[in-house]
Amino acid sequence: MTVLVTGGAGQLGRSVVRRGAARGLSIAALAHSELDVCDEAAVERQLAAVAPTLVIHAASYTRVDDAERDAERAFAVNAEGARLVAGACARHRVPLLHVSTDFVFAGDGARPYREDDPVGPLNVYGETKVVSERHVLEAGGTVVRTSWLFSAHGPSFVQAIVRLALAQTVLRVVDDQRGCPTWADDLADALLELGGRDDRAGIYHYCNEGEITRHAFAVAIVDHARRYRSLACERIDPISSSAFPSAARRPALSTLDTSRIRGLGIATPPWQRGLDATLADDLGGG
C-alpha cells in the first residue's frame, strides 16, 4: 500500500509516517510547502506523481481561536481544501480518509456522540469541519472524527501544560469540558488499518479509551511529567470555562462513541499509554 498524507509535517502526519514505516508501507507525507491543498492543480499533480492506493487527508487549519478572527482562511483550508482533495481522489479512484473533529458537536448531550448524531458546532473551526465532512462524503470518501489529539511532536494540550508547569506554581484549568484524549500514534494505526479495509464507508469515531475533564487530564500530565523533570507547579486549580474566556466556544461534552470502529476489530487503547510515551519522548529523551 502506498499512502499519501496531506499535512505531513503535523503531529498526525508524522505519526502516520512512523507507524506506516513499522508496517513496511510506502508513505508520501507532504507538508504545506510541498502541497497546498487549496491549489487544485497541485493536488492533481501530486496524486498523479505519487499514484497512492490510499490518501489520508490530515492537513487542517486547527488554530481554533484564530479561526474566529480569520474565518475566510479557515474555511479555505478546511472546507475548500477538503473539497479539492476529495474531488481529486474520486477522479483518480483513490480511497480517501479525511480526519475531522469532535468540535462538530454542540457538546450539550448526555452520552458519548455517535456517528449519526446531529452536528451543531459552537465555533468557526467546527463549522469548517462540518462543511469539509459534507464534501468528503459526497465524493465517496470516509470521515474519521477524533478528539484531543496529542503526541511528542505537538503542539498540543500536553505540551502546553508541561510548559506552564515548568514555570508556574499554580495552574488554572477548566473543569467543565469533558472528552477523550487521543494519542496520534494510535490514531495513525487506526487510519492505516481502516484504509486497508473494504468496509470503511461513511463516518467513524476514533479516540482513546477514558473520558476525562481538561482539569483531570492536566493533573495526570503533571503527575507523569514529574517522573522526568522537577516542576514549579504546586497545584492545579479547577475553574469554569466562563472564568477563562476565549475567542471560540468549546463543547462541554465531546466524548466520541467508538463502537462502530471497534466493531471492525480496531483497538482504542487507554490514553495513559500514549501520555507515557509522549512525555518520555519530550522530557526523557526517549
C-alpha positions as CSV (number, residue, x, y, z in Angstrom):
1,M,0.0,0.0,0.0
2,T,1.3,3.5,-0.9
3,V,-0.2,6.2,1.3
4,L,-0.2,9.9,0.5
5,V,-0.6,12.1,3.6
6,T,-1.6,15.7,3.4
7,G,-0.4,17.8,6.3
8,G,2.6,15.5,6.6
9,A,4.6,17.8,8.9
10,G,1.9,17.9,11.6
11,Q,1.8,15.7,14.6
12,L,-0.7,13.2,13.0
13,G,1.2,13.2,9.7
14,R,4.5,12.4,11.4
15,S,2.8,9.6,13.4
16,V,1.4,8.1,10.2
17,V,5.0,8.2,8.7
18,R,6.4,6.4,11.8
19,R,3.6,3.8,12.1
20,G,3.5,3.2,8.4
21,A,7.2,2.5,8.3
22,A,6.6,0.0,11.1
23,R,4.2,-1.8,8.8
24,G,6.5,-1.7,5.8
25,L,4.3,0.8,3.9
26,S,5.4,3.4,1.4
27,I,4.4,6.8,2.9
28,A,4.5,10.1,1.0
29,A,3.9,12.7,3.7
30,L,3.6,16.1,2.1
31,A,4.0,19.3,4.2
32,H,2.2,22.5,3.3
33,S,5.3,23.7,1.5
34,E,5.1,20.6,-0.7
35,L,1.3,20.6,-1.2
36,D,-1.1,23.4,-0.8
37,V,-4.4,21.7,-0.6
38,C,-6.1,24.9,-1.8
39,D,-4.3,24.6,-5.1
40,E,-6.4,22.2,-7.2
41,A,-3.7,21.8,-9.9
42,A,-1.1,20.9,-7.2
43,V,-3.4,18.3,-5.7
44,E,-3.8,16.7,-9.1
45,R,-0.1,16.7,-9.8
46,Q,0.8,15.0,-6.5
47,L,-1.9,12.3,-6.9
48,A,-0.5,11.6,-10.4
49,A,3.1,11.6,-9.3
50,V,2.7,9.5,-6.1
51,A,-0.1,7.2,-7.5
52,P,-1.2,6.3,-4.0
53,T,-3.5,3.5,-3.1
54,L,-4.8,5.5,-0.1
55,V,-4.9,9.2,0.8
56,I,-5.1,10.4,4.4
57,H,-6.2,14.0,4.5
58,A,-4.7,15.4,7.7
59,A,-4.0,18.9,6.5
60,S,-6.1,21.3,8.5
61,Y,-6.3,24.8,10.0
62,T,-6.5,23.8,13.7
63,R,-6.0,27.1,15.5
64,V,-9.5,27.2,17.0
65,D,-9.4,30.7,18.4
66,D,-7.6,32.2,15.4
67,A,-10.3,30.8,13.2
68,E,-12.8,33.1,14.8
69,R,-10.8,36.1,13.6
70,D,-9.8,34.6,10.2
71,A,-12.8,32.6,9.1
72,E,-12.0,33.1,5.5
73,R,-8.7,31.3,5.8
74,A,-10.1,28.6,8.0
75,F,-12.8,27.8,5.5
76,A,-10.4,27.9,2.6
77,V,-8.0,25.3,4.1
78,N,-10.5,23.1,5.9
79,A,-13.6,23.2,3.7
80,E,-12.4,24.1,0.2
81,G,-9.2,22.1,0.7
82,A,-11.2,19.0,1.6
83,R,-13.4,19.5,-1.4
84,L,-10.5,19.7,-3.8
85,V,-8.7,16.7,-2.3
86,A,-11.9,14.6,-2.2
87,G,-12.7,15.5,-5.8
88,A,-9.3,14.6,-7.0
89,C,-9.4,11.3,-5.1
90,A,-12.8,10.5,-6.7
91,R,-11.4,11.2,-10.2
92,H,-8.3,9.1,-9.6
93,R,-10.4,6.4,-7.9
94,V,-8.2,6.5,-4.7
95,P,-9.8,5.8,-1.3
96,L,-9.8,8.8,1.0
97,L,-9.7,9.0,4.8
98,H,-10.5,12.6,6.0
99,V,-9.6,13.5,9.6
100,S,-12.3,15.5,11.4
101,T,-13.1,16.6,14.9
102,D,-15.3,16.3,18.0
103,F,-15.9,20.0,17.6
104,V,-18.6,19.4,15.0
105,F,-20.9,18.7,18.0
106,A,-22.6,21.2,20.3
107,G,-21.5,19.4,23.5
108,D,-24.9,19.6,25.2
109,G,-25.6,15.8,25.1
110,A,-25.7,13.4,28.0
111,R,-23.8,10.5,26.4
112,P,-20.9,10.0,24.0
113,Y,-21.7,11.2,20.5
114,R,-22.4,8.6,17.8
115,E,-21.6,9.0,14.1
116,D,-25.2,9.6,13.2
117,D,-25.9,12.2,15.9
118,P,-26.8,15.7,14.6
119,V,-23.9,18.1,14.3
120,G,-24.1,21.6,15.8
121,P,-20.7,23.3,16.1
122,L,-20.2,26.2,18.5
123,N,-17.3,27.8,16.7
124,V,-15.9,28.6,13.2
125,Y,-13.4,25.8,13.3
126,G,-16.2,23.3,13.9
127,E,-18.3,24.9,11.1
128,T,-15.4,24.5,8.7
129,K,-15.1,20.8,9.5
130,V,-18.8,20.2,9.1
131,V,-18.6,21.5,5.6
132,S,-15.4,19.5,4.9
133,E,-17.2,16.3,6.0
134,R,-20.0,17.0,3.6
135,H,-17.7,17.5,0.7
136,V,-15.8,14.3,1.5
137,L,-18.9,12.1,1.9
138,E,-20.4,13.5,-1.3
139,A,-17.3,12.4,-3.1
140,G,-17.4,8.9,-1.7
141,G,-14.6,9.4,0.9
142,T,-14.6,8.3,4.6
143,V,-14.6,10.6,7.6
144,V,-12.8,9.8,10.8
145,R,-13.6,12.1,13.7
146,T,-11.1,12.3,16.6
147,S,-10.6,14.4,19.8
148,W,-8.0,16.0,22.0
149,L,-5.1,14.8,19.8
150,F,-1.6,14.8,21.3
151,S,1.9,13.4,20.5
152,A,5.5,14.1,21.2
153,H,5.5,16.3,18.1
154,G,2.9,18.8,19.4
155,P,1.9,21.4,19.8
156,S,-1.0,20.1,22.0
157,F,-2.6,20.4,25.4
158,V,0.1,18.1,26.8
159,Q,3.0,20.4,25.8
160,A,1.1,23.5,26.9
161,I,0.5,22.1,30.4
162,V,4.1,20.9,30.8
163,R,5.4,24.3,29.7
164,L,3.2,26.1,32.2
165,A,4.1,23.6,35.0
166,L,7.8,24.2,34.5
167,A,7.3,27.9,35.0
168,Q,4.3,28.5,37.3
169,T,3.5,27.3,40.8
170,V,-0.3,27.4,40.3
171,L,-2.2,26.4,37.2
172,R,-5.8,27.1,36.5
173,V,-7.5,24.6,34.1
174,V,-11.2,24.3,33.1
175,D,-13.1,21.6,34.8
176,D,-16.4,21.7,32.8
177,Q,-15.1,20.3,29.5
178,R,-15.1,16.5,29.1
179,G,-13.7,14.4,26.3
180,C,-11.2,11.7,25.4
181,P,-7.5,12.3,24.8
182,T,-6.1,10.6,21.7
183,W,-2.5,9.7,21.1
184,A,-1.6,10.4,17.4
185,D,0.3,7.1,17.1
186,D,-2.9,5.2,18.0
187,L,-5.0,7.2,15.6
188,A,-2.3,6.7,12.9
189,D,-2.5,2.9,13.4
190,A,-6.3,3.0,13.2
191,L,-6.3,5.0,10.0
192,L,-3.8,2.7,8.3
193,E,-5.8,-0.3,9.4
194,L,-9.1,1.2,8.3
195,G,-7.5,2.3,5.0
196,G,-6.7,-1.3,4.1
197,R,-10.3,-2.5,4.5
198,D,-13.2,-2.5,2.1
199,D,-15.8,-1.9,4.7
200,R,-14.9,1.7,5.5
201,A,-17.7,3.8,4.1
202,G,-19.3,6.7,5.9
203,I,-18.2,8.2,9.3
204,Y,-16.2,6.6,12.1
205,H,-15.2,7.9,15.5
206,Y,-11.8,7.2,16.9
207,C,-10.4,8.3,20.3
208,N,-8.6,6.6,23.1
209,E,-10.5,5.0,26.0
210,G,-11.1,7.1,29.1
211,E,-13.4,10.1,29.4
212,I,-11.8,12.9,31.5
213,T,-12.1,16.6,32.2
214,R,-9.5,19.0,31.0
215,H,-8.5,19.7,34.6
216,A,-8.1,16.0,35.5
217,F,-6.1,15.5,32.3
218,A,-3.8,18.3,33.3
219,V,-3.3,16.7,36.7
220,A,-2.4,13.4,35.0
221,I,0.1,15.2,32.7
222,V,1.8,17.0,35.6
223,D,2.0,13.8,37.7
224,H,3.5,11.9,34.7
225,A,5.9,14.7,33.9
226,R,7.4,14.7,37.4
227,R,9.0,11.4,36.6
228,Y,11.3,13.2,34.2
229,R,11.6,16.8,35.4
230,S,11.4,19.0,38.5
231,L,8.4,21.2,38.1
232,A,7.5,24.5,39.6
233,C,3.8,23.6,39.7
234,E,2.5,23.0,43.2
235,R,-1.2,22.7,42.5
236,I,-3.8,22.9,39.7
237,D,-7.0,24.7,40.4
238,P,-10.2,23.8,38.6
239,I,-12.1,26.7,37.1
240,S,-15.1,27.1,34.8
241,S,-14.9,28.0,31.2
242,S,-16.6,31.3,31.9
243,A,-13.5,32.2,34.1
244,F,-11.2,31.5,31.2
245,P,-12.7,33.5,28.2
246,S,-11.5,32.6,24.7
247,A,-12.5,33.7,21.2
248,A,-14.1,30.4,20.4
249,R,-16.6,28.5,22.5
250,R,-15.8,24.8,23.3
251,P,-18.2,21.9,23.7
252,A,-18.8,20.9,27.3
253,L,-19.0,17.2,26.4
254,S,-17.3,16.0,23.3
255,T,-16.7,12.3,24.1
256,L,-17.0,10.1,21.0
257,D,-18.7,6.7,20.9
258,T,-16.2,4.4,19.2
259,S,-18.4,1.3,18.9
260,R,-18.5,1.4,15.1
261,I,-14.8,1.3,14.6
262,R,-14.2,-1.1,17.4
263,G,-16.7,-3.4,15.7
264,L,-14.2,-3.7,12.9
265,G,-11.6,-5.0,15.4
266,I,-9.7,-1.7,15.5
267,A,-8.4,-1.1,19.1
268,T,-8.9,2.0,21.1
269,P,-6.3,1.7,23.9
270,P,-6.4,3.8,27.1
271,W,-4.8,7.3,26.6
272,Q,-2.4,6.7,29.5
273,R,-0.1,4.6,27.4
274,G,0.2,7.4,24.8
275,L,0.8,10.0,27.5
276,D,3.6,7.9,29.0
277,A,5.2,7.6,25.5
278,T,4.8,11.3,24.7
279,L,6.3,12.6,27.9
280,A,9.2,10.0,27.7
281,D,10.0,11.4,24.2
282,D,9.5,15.1,25.2
283,L,11.2,15.1,28.6
284,G,13.1,11.9,28.9
285,G,15.0,11.9,25.7
286,G,13.2,8.7,24.6
